[in-house]
Amino acid sequence: MRMRAGVLTMMWPEDEFTRFEVARLVGARALQIALGAPVLVKKSEQTDAIELAKEEFRKKMIPITVKRELPDKTKIAVSAKVAIENWLKRYNGEI
């Protein structure tokens, strides 16, 4: 937390995803795959779009950018590769 103009504001790390952002990323990518977008990981026996999107997430290959608008109206872009790496470390590869 940080004090700005007498108001306590929350600092949001630029190198981490929230669980909501991860769910949105995987869900959006799964929808793209289901609608015919090319899969970026080597296809295995998996044919489920959600499982393919999770595999792309694990391999840091999701081609989506996350942009946040903070409560003070500033906008930041999250470094996806670093944020995914941090997520996988924190949650032991679980999505």
Helices and strands as residue ranges (DSSP letters): E 2-4, E 7-9, H 19-34, H 49-58, E 66-69, E 75-78, H 80-90
